[in-house]
Amino acid sequence: MVTGDRIAAWLRRLVRIPSVTPVQAGPRAGIVGEAEIAAQVAGWFTAFGGVVVTEEVFPNRPNVYAIWRGTSEAWAAVDVHMDTVGVEQMLGDPFCGEIAEGRVHGRGAADTKATLGVALALLEEMHRAGRAPKLNLLIAATVDEEGTSGGAPAFADWVRRQPFTLDQLAVAEPTECAPAYAHKGVVRITFEIQGVATHSSQPQLGKNAISAAAPLIAALDVEALRQQEMPRRNALGAPALSVTEIQGGRGINVIPDRCYLSLDRRVVDGEDATEVRRALLELAQAHCPLPLRADDRRPRNAFLQPPDAPWIRRLAEWSGHPPAVVPYCTNAWAYGGLARECVVIGPGSIDQAHGNEEWVAVSELERLAEVFARWWGLAE
């Protein structure tokens, strides 16, 4: 069994490789994107006996897949995203990888380089000992989870082209090592409302884009209340809709010709995220008195597995945590039907992700290593 110190050393190495998703990159991001970390991960996977394939999802932003053949016919996979959110708000060096007081610090330490560090430590030990996993093992290091979610669909399409079927798929996110069997999906839209600018002394000559946003916001608030009153069919509860951003105006004496309005709509099981997006576009067209256009962000469906599925029960036993529902969306949205059983699991808490500081406890790394070692057939 690998030690917590060894896993922490791997995680420190990963945190010190900047991999901020391009849409959130700022002056402190260092080398933007996943190119450097993907190259390193591919090299480590190869060194530890994996058969490695890289697939370029976006220019210089590849997914990395590696396979280790096991001693049974079953196939298991881990998906861990390599990108992180931005670092501009972080205190100190965001890529320090400092190990102090039983914690590893830095951007990505919890979300989700922790799981990648656990996997690398186990693969290194497996290779050193000349062992094979019981299961055929596929590790996918994917891109763009924190951006436009392009890496997960690319991985799903790649798996569907292979001559095998996945039995079990673990999606890495910080769940405190609890096996999460459900989360809501999400539709996010930013509308650009198009007005006409003029001098504020003659507003009748222009078209006020900010004023045009008001009836749209009111209609969205009515729709949000309607969704809160919908019956709850399962553990995911009711859908949720929020107006989250508004921007506009060019000066205090100028009638605004543009207004940007963003919304976040949480999708539950039984809804189709594409249809939810279409309905929101129709609502916007019906209630906004000025022309508007919407950005093209990928809708993501909800994820829901039976909490009493056999593998989830085993993971709960090994981790010491009952099956859970998480409040955030993950790559699992893209994996419907890809594996017989799918779960979201990883060390650390979402409370430590995306903030001014990010860290994960070494004890959490050790706990996931125990779970993965049992799952892969490396420990009793």
C-alpha positions as CSV (number, residue, x, y, z in Angstrom):
1,M,0.0,0.0,0.0
2,V,1.3,3.5,-0.9
3,T,2.0,5.9,1.9
4,G,0.3,9.3,2.4
5,D,3.7,11.0,2.0
6,R,4.2,9.4,-1.4
7,I,0.7,10.4,-2.6
8,A,1.3,13.9,-1.3
9,A,4.6,14.2,-3.2
10,W,2.8,13.2,-6.4
11,L,0.0,15.8,-5.7
12,R,2.6,18.5,-5.0
13,R,4.2,17.7,-8.3
14,L,0.9,18.1,-10.1
15,V,-0.2,21.3,-8.4
16,R,3.1,22.9,-9.4
17,I,2.2,22.5,-13.1
18,P,-0.2,25.3,-13.9
19,S,-3.2,24.2,-15.9
20,V,-5.8,27.0,-15.7
21,T,-8.6,26.6,-18.1
22,P,-8.2,29.3,-20.9
23,V,-11.6,30.9,-20.3
24,Q,-10.6,31.8,-16.7
25,A,-6.9,32.6,-17.3
26,G,-5.5,35.9,-16.0
27,P,-2.1,37.4,-15.4
28,R,-1.2,34.9,-12.6
29,A,-2.2,31.8,-14.6
30,G,1.3,30.9,-15.9
31,I,1.2,28.6,-18.9
32,V,-2.5,28.4,-19.8
33,G,-4.3,25.2,-20.5
34,E,-3.5,21.5,-20.1
35,A,-0.7,21.0,-22.7
36,E,2.2,20.8,-20.2
37,I,0.4,18.6,-17.6
38,A,-0.9,16.3,-20.3
39,A,2.6,15.7,-21.6
40,Q,3.9,14.9,-18.2
41,V,0.9,12.6,-17.4
42,A,1.3,10.8,-20.7
43,G,5.0,10.2,-19.8
44,W,4.3,8.9,-16.3
45,F,1.6,6.6,-17.6
46,T,4.0,5.2,-20.2
47,A,6.7,4.8,-17.6
48,F,4.3,2.8,-15.4
49,G,3.5,0.3,-18.1
50,G,0.3,1.9,-19.6
51,V,-0.7,1.8,-23.2
52,V,-1.2,5.5,-23.8
53,V,-3.3,7.3,-26.4
54,T,-3.6,11.1,-26.7
55,E,-6.6,12.7,-28.3
56,E,-6.5,16.4,-29.1
57,V,-9.8,17.9,-28.1
58,F,-8.8,21.5,-28.8
59,P,-5.6,22.8,-30.3
60,N,-2.7,21.8,-27.9
61,R,-5.2,20.6,-25.3
62,P,-5.3,16.8,-25.4
63,N,-7.1,14.1,-23.4
64,V,-4.8,11.4,-22.2
65,Y,-6.0,7.8,-22.0
66,A,-4.0,4.8,-20.7
67,I,-4.8,1.1,-20.3
68,W,-3.4,-1.5,-18.0
69,R,-4.6,-5.1,-18.8
70,G,-5.9,-7.0,-15.8
71,T,-6.4,-10.6,-14.9
72,S,-10.2,-10.6,-15.5
73,E,-12.6,-9.7,-18.3
74,A,-14.1,-6.7,-16.4
75,W,-13.3,-3.1,-17.3
76,A,-13.0,-0.2,-14.9
77,A,-12.2,3.5,-15.6
78,V,-11.3,6.7,-13.8
79,D,-11.9,10.1,-15.3
80,V,-10.0,13.0,-13.7
81,H,-9.9,16.4,-15.3
82,M,-6.6,18.2,-15.5
83,D,-7.7,21.8,-15.8
84,T,-8.4,24.1,-12.9
85,V,-10.3,27.3,-12.3
86,G,-8.6,30.7,-12.3
87,V,-6.1,31.8,-9.6
88,E,-6.4,35.6,-9.7
89,Q,-8.2,35.7,-6.3
90,M,-5.8,33.3,-4.5
91,L,-3.7,34.2,-1.6
92,G,0.1,33.6,-2.0
93,D,1.5,31.4,-4.7
94,P,-1.4,29.4,-6.3
95,F,1.0,26.7,-7.5
96,C,3.1,26.3,-4.4
97,G,2.2,22.7,-3.7
98,E,3.1,23.3,-0.1
99,I,2.7,20.4,2.3
100,A,2.0,21.7,5.8
101,E,0.0,20.5,8.9
102,G,-1.2,17.4,7.1
103,R,-2.5,19.2,4.0
104,V,-1.4,19.8,0.4
105,H,-2.1,23.4,-0.7
106,G,-2.5,25.0,-4.1
107,R,-4.9,25.3,-7.0
108,G,-6.2,21.9,-8.1
109,A,-5.1,20.3,-4.8
110,A,-8.8,19.3,-4.2
111,D,-10.3,19.8,-7.6
112,T,-9.2,17.4,-9.0
113,K,-5.4,16.7,-9.0
114,A,-5.8,14.9,-5.7
115,T,-7.4,11.9,-7.4
116,L,-4.8,12.0,-10.2
117,G,-2.0,12.0,-7.5
118,V,-3.6,8.9,-5.9
119,A,-3.8,7.1,-9.2
120,L,-0.2,7.9,-10.1
121,A,1.0,6.7,-6.7
122,L,-0.9,3.4,-7.0
123,L,0.3,2.9,-10.6
124,E,3.9,3.5,-9.7
125,E,3.7,1.0,-6.9
126,M,1.9,-1.5,-9.1
127,H,4.6,-1.2,-11.7
128,R,7.4,-1.4,-9.1
129,A,6.0,-4.6,-7.7
130,G,5.4,-6.1,-11.1
131,R,1.7,-6.6,-10.4
132,A,-1.3,-6.4,-12.7
133,P,-4.8,-5.1,-11.6
134,K,-7.6,-7.5,-11.2
135,L,-9.7,-5.4,-13.6
136,N,-8.7,-4.1,-17.0
137,L,-8.0,-0.5,-16.0
138,L,-8.5,2.7,-18.1
139,I,-7.4,6.1,-16.7
140,A,-8.6,9.1,-18.6
141,A,-7.0,12.5,-17.8
142,T,-9.4,14.9,-19.5
143,V,-9.4,18.6,-20.4
144,D,-11.9,21.5,-20.2
145,E,-14.1,20.4,-17.3
146,E,-13.9,23.9,-15.8
147,G,-14.5,25.6,-19.2
148,T,-16.8,24.5,-22.0
149,S,-17.0,20.8,-21.0
150,G,-15.4,19.5,-24.2
151,G,-13.1,16.8,-22.8
152,A,-15.8,14.5,-21.3
153,P,-17.9,14.1,-24.5
154,A,-14.6,13.4,-26.4
155,F,-13.7,10.7,-23.9
156,A,-17.2,9.2,-24.1
157,D,-17.0,9.1,-27.9
158,W,-13.6,7.4,-27.8
159,V,-14.8,4.7,-25.4
160,R,-17.7,3.9,-27.6
161,R,-15.3,3.3,-30.5
162,Q,-13.4,0.7,-28.5
163,P,-13.9,-3.1,-28.5
164,F,-14.8,-3.2,-24.9
165,T,-17.6,-2.0,-22.6
166,L,-17.0,-0.3,-19.3
167,D,-18.4,-2.0,-16.2
168,Q,-17.5,0.7,-13.7
169,L,-16.6,4.4,-14.1
170,A,-15.4,6.7,-11.4
171,V,-15.6,10.5,-12.1
172,A,-13.1,12.4,-9.9
173,E,-14.5,15.3,-7.8
174,P,-14.1,16.2,-4.1
175,T,-16.8,14.2,-2.3
176,E,-14.8,13.5,0.9
177,C,-14.5,10.0,-0.6
178,A,-18.2,9.4,-0.4
179,P,-19.6,7.6,-3.5
180,A,-22.0,10.2,-5.1
181,Y,-24.7,8.7,-7.1
182,A,-26.5,11.9,-8.3
183,H,-26.2,15.5,-9.2
184,K,-28.2,18.1,-11.1
185,G,-27.3,19.1,-14.7
186,V,-27.0,22.7,-15.7
187,V,-28.0,25.1,-18.5
188,R,-26.2,28.5,-18.6
189,I,-27.0,31.2,-21.0
190,T,-25.8,34.8,-21.5
191,F,-28.1,36.9,-23.5
192,E,-26.9,40.0,-25.4
193,I,-29.7,42.5,-25.6
194,Q,-29.2,44.8,-28.6
195,G,-30.4,48.4,-28.2
196,V,-29.5,51.8,-29.9
197,A,-27.2,54.3,-28.2
198,T,-28.0,58.0,-28.0
199,H,-27.5,61.0,-25.8
200,S,-29.4,60.7,-22.5
201,S,-31.0,64.1,-23.0
202,Q,-33.0,62.6,-25.9
203,P,-33.8,59.0,-24.9
204,Q,-36.6,58.8,-27.4
205,L,-34.0,58.6,-30.2
206,G,-32.4,55.4,-28.8
207,K,-33.4,52.0,-27.5
208,N,-32.5,51.3,-23.9
209,A,-31.0,47.8,-23.7
210,I,-30.9,47.8,-19.8
211,S,-34.6,48.8,-19.6
212,A,-35.4,46.0,-22.0
213,A,-33.8,43.5,-19.6
214,A,-36.3,44.3,-16.9
215,P,-39.3,42.5,-18.3
216,L,-37.1,39.5,-19.1
217,I,-35.8,39.3,-15.5
218,A,-39.4,39.5,-14.2
219,A,-40.4,36.6,-16.5
220,L,-37.4,34.6,-15.4
221,D,-38.3,35.2,-11.7
222,V,-41.8,34.0,-12.3
223,E,-40.4,30.9,-14.0
224,A,-38.0,30.3,-11.1
225,L,-40.9,30.4,-8.6
226,R,-42.9,27.9,-10.7
227,Q,-40.0,25.5,-10.7
228,Q,-39.6,25.8,-6.9
229,E,-43.2,24.6,-6.6
230,M,-42.7,21.5,-8.9
231,P,-43.1,18.1,-7.1
232,R,-39.8,16.5,-6.2
233,R,-39.5,13.1,-7.9
234,N,-36.2,11.9,-6.4
235,A,-33.1,12.8,-4.4
236,L,-32.3,15.6,-6.9
237,G,-35.3,17.7,-5.7
238,A,-36.8,20.5,-7.9
239,P,-35.1,22.4,-10.7
240,A,-33.7,25.8,-9.9
241,L,-33.3,29.0,-12.0
242,S,-31.4,32.1,-11.1
243,V,-30.4,35.3,-12.8
244,T,-26.7,35.6,-11.9
245,E,-25.1,38.4,-13.9
246,I,-26.1,41.7,-15.5
247,Q,-23.8,44.1,-17.3
248,G,-24.4,47.1,-19.5
249,G,-24.0,50.8,-20.1
250,R,-21.3,53.0,-21.6
251,G,-21.7,56.1,-19.5
252,I,-24.0,57.9,-17.2
253,N,-25.2,60.2,-20.0
254,V,-25.5,57.5,-22.8
255,I,-28.6,55.4,-23.5
256,P,-27.1,51.9,-23.3
257,D,-27.0,50.0,-26.6
258,R,-26.0,46.6,-25.0
259,C,-27.0,44.7,-21.9
260,Y,-25.7,41.3,-21.0
261,L,-27.8,39.1,-18.8
262,S,-26.7,35.6,-17.6
263,L,-28.8,32.8,-16.0
264,D,-28.1,29.5,-14.4
265,R,-30.7,26.8,-14.6
266,R,-30.2,23.5,-12.7
267,V,-31.6,20.4,-14.5
268,V,-33.1,17.4,-12.7
269,D,-33.5,13.8,-13.8
270,G,-36.3,13.4,-16.4
271,E,-35.5,16.7,-18.0
272,D,-33.5,17.1,-21.2
273,A,-31.0,19.9,-20.9
274,T,-31.2,20.7,-24.6
275,E,-35.0,21.1,-24.4
276,V,-34.7,23.2,-21.2
277,R,-32.3,25.6,-23.1
278,R,-34.7,25.8,-26.1
279,A,-37.6,26.7,-23.7
280,L,-35.6,29.4,-22.0
281,L,-34.7,30.9,-25.4
282,E,-38.4,31.0,-26.4
283,L,-39.2,32.7,-23.0
284,A,-36.5,35.3,-23.6
285,Q,-37.7,36.0,-27.2
286,A,-41.3,36.4,-25.9
287,H,-40.6,38.8,-23.0
288,C,-37.7,40.9,-24.2
289,P,-38.9,43.9,-26.3
290,L,-35.5,44.3,-28.1
291,P,-33.6,41.9,-30.3
292,L,-31.3,39.5,-28.4
293,R,-28.9,36.7,-29.1
294,A,-27.6,33.9,-26.8
295,D,-24.2,32.4,-26.5
296,D,-23.6,28.7,-27.4
297,R,-22.8,26.9,-24.2
298,R,-23.1,23.2,-23.9
299,P,-26.2,22.1,-21.9
300,R,-25.5,19.3,-19.3
301,N,-28.0,16.7,-18.2
302,A,-28.5,15.5,-14.7
303,F,-26.7,12.4,-13.4
304,L,-28.6,9.7,-11.4
305,Q,-27.6,6.2,-10.4
306,P,-29.5,3.9,-8.0
307,P,-27.9,4.4,-4.6
308,D,-28.2,0.7,-3.8
309,A,-26.3,-0.5,-6.9
310,P,-23.8,-3.2,-5.9
311,W,-20.6,-1.3,-6.7
312,I,-21.8,1.9,-5.0
313,R,-22.6,-0.2,-1.9
314,R,-19.0,-1.6,-1.9
315,L,-17.5,1.8,-2.3
316,A,-19.6,3.1,0.6
317,E,-18.4,0.2,2.8
318,W,-14.7,0.8,1.8
319,S,-14.9,4.6,2.3
320,G,-16.9,4.5,5.4
321,H,-19.4,7.1,3.9
322,P,-22.9,6.4,2.7
323,P,-23.9,7.2,-0.9
324,A,-24.5,10.9,-1.4
325,V,-25.9,13.5,-3.7
326,V,-23.6,16.4,-4.6
327,P,-24.8,20.0,-5.4
328,Y,-22.5,20.7,-8.3
329,C,-22.3,19.3,-11.9
330,T,-19.5,17.0,-13.0
331,N,-18.2,15.2,-16.1
332,A,-20.7,12.4,-15.2
333,W,-23.3,14.4,-17.2
334,A,-21.6,13.2,-20.4
335,Y,-21.4,9.5,-19.5
336,G,-25.0,8.3,-19.6
337,G,-25.0,4.6,-20.7
338,L,-21.2,4.6,-21.0
339,A,-20.7,2.2,-18.1
340,R,-22.9,-0.2,-16.3
341,E,-22.3,1.7,-13.0
342,C,-21.0,5.2,-12.6
343,V,-20.1,7.2,-9.5
344,V,-18.6,10.5,-8.6
345,I,-15.9,10.2,-5.9
346,G,-12.7,11.9,-4.7
347,P,-10.8,13.1,-1.7
348,G,-11.4,16.5,-0.1
349,S,-14.4,18.8,0.1
350,I,-16.0,21.0,-2.5
351,D,-15.8,23.7,0.2
352,Q,-12.0,23.9,-0.5
353,A,-12.4,24.2,-4.3
354,H,-12.5,27.4,-6.4
355,G,-11.7,29.8,-3.4
356,N,-9.0,32.0,-2.2
357,E,-7.2,29.0,-0.8
358,E,-7.4,25.4,-1.8
359,W,-6.1,22.3,0.0
360,V,-6.7,18.7,0.7
361,A,-5.9,16.6,3.8
362,V,-3.3,13.9,3.3
363,S,-5.6,11.6,5.3
364,E,-8.2,12.0,2.5
365,L,-5.6,11.0,-0.1
366,E,-4.8,7.9,2.0
367,R,-8.5,7.0,2.3
368,L,-9.1,7.2,-1.5
369,A,-5.9,5.1,-2.1
370,E,-7.4,2.4,0.1
371,V,-10.7,2.5,-1.8
372,F,-9.0,2.4,-5.2
373,A,-6.6,-0.4,-4.1
374,R,-9.5,-2.6,-3.2
375,W,-11.4,-1.7,-6.3
376,W,-8.5,-2.4,-8.6
377,G,-7.8,-5.7,-6.8
378,L,-4.5,-4.6,-5.4
379,A,-5.6,-5.1,-1.8
380,E,-7.9,-7.4,0.1
